[in-house]
Amino acid sequence: AKPLNHFPKEPFPVAGILYSAAGKEALRARQVRHLEARLRDFGPDGPEVLEADQASGTIFARFPGRSTESVVARLERDHGILVDLEGDRAVFHLSPQVSFEALDYVWGCLFQILE
């Protein structure tokens, strides 16, 4: 699978805003915190966040009691969401061009898959 998103050339406009390198780092860290919180919202029967790296914009998670491979496959097949698979870990790659609405969409799709 391909990453959720790739980094564009510098600088890039987002909603009419140009982000500096420091601004992109701050936004990426905020995105990681946001998706991590959404994943933890599921509670004990939901995804297990193994690592949330704000510097790289990467979240590693698995889905106890379920095949992570099948969850990742359903995200792509049913919802068009590309998530990498490393062993039994789902790897979410975030970048400043991923909207917070898209992160909430990922959460909603996972909710459908895991219910």
C-alpha positions in Angstrom: 0.0 0.0 0.0 1.0 3.6 -0.5 1.3 6.1 2.3 -1.9 8.1 3.1 -0.2 11.1 1.5 3.2 12.3 0.2 5.1 15.5 0.8 5.0 18.1 -2.0 7.8 20.5 -2.9 8.4 23.4 -0.7 6.5 25.7 0.0 3.0 24.7 -0.9 -0.4 26.5 -0.5 -3.2 25.0 1.6 -6.5 26.9 1.6 -4.6 30.0 0.5 -1.9 29.6 3.2 1.7 29.0 2.6 3.3 26.9 5.3 6.9 27.3 6.3 8.9 24.2 7.3 8.3 25.0 11.0 4.6 25.5 10.3 4.4 22.2 8.5 6.1 20.4 11.4 3.7 22.0 13.9 0.7 21.0 11.7 1.9 17.4 11.2 2.4 17.1 15.0 -1.1 18.3 15.6 -2.5 15.9 13.0 -0.7 13.0 14.7 -2.2 14.0 18.1 -5.7 14.3 16.5 -5.7 10.9 14.8 -4.1 9.2 17.8 -6.9 10.6 20.0 -9.5 9.4 17.5 -8.0 5.9 17.5 -7.9 5.8 21.3 -11.6 7.0 21.4 -12.6 3.4 20.5 -11.6 2.3 24.0 -10.3 -1.2 25.0 -11.9 -3.0 22.1 -10.5 -0.7 19.4 -7.2 -0.1 17.8 -4.0 -0.3 19.9 -1.7 2.7 19.1 1.8 1.3 19.3 3.6 4.5 18.4 2.7 8.0 17.4 5.7 9.9 16.0 4.8 13.6 15.7 8.1 14.5 14.0 7.7 12.0 11.1 3.9 12.2 11.0 3.6 8.4 11.5 1.2 6.4 13.6 1.7 2.6 14.1 -1.3 0.7 15.3 -2.7 -2.8 15.4 -6.2 -4.2 15.9 -6.3 -6.8 18.7 -8.6 -9.7 18.0 -8.6 -8.9 14.3 -6.3 -9.3 11.4 -4.6 -6.0 10.8 -4.0 -7.1 7.2 -7.8 -7.5 6.7 -8.6 -4.1 8.4 -6.0 -2.4 6.1 -7.4 -4.2 3.1 -10.9 -3.1 3.9 -9.8 0.5 4.4 -8.5 0.5 0.8 -11.1 -1.7 -0.8 -14.2 -0.2 0.8 -13.1 3.4 1.5 -10.2 4.2 -0.7 -7.8 4.8 2.2 -4.2 3.7 1.7 -2.4 2.5 4.8 0.9 0.7 4.9 1.2 -2.7 6.5 4.5 -3.6 8.3 4.1 -7.1 9.8 1.1 -6.9 12.1 1.1 -3.1 12.2 -0.9 -0.6 10.3 1.2 2.4 9.4 -0.6 5.8 8.9 1.6 8.4 7.2 0.4 12.0 7.7 1.4 15.2 5.9 0.3 18.8 6.1 -1.9 18.3 3.0 -4.1 15.8 4.8 -7.1 17.6 6.2 -8.5 17.1 9.7 -11.8 16.1 8.0 -9.9 13.3 6.2 -8.5 12.1 9.6 -12.1 12.1 10.9 -13.2 10.2 7.8 -10.5 7.5 8.6 -11.9 7.3 12.1 -15.5 6.9 10.8 -14.4 4.2 8.3 -12.6 2.3 11.0 -15.7 2.5 13.2 -17.7 0.9 10.5 -15.1 -1.9 9.9 -14.6 -2.6 13.6 -18.3 -2.6 14.8 
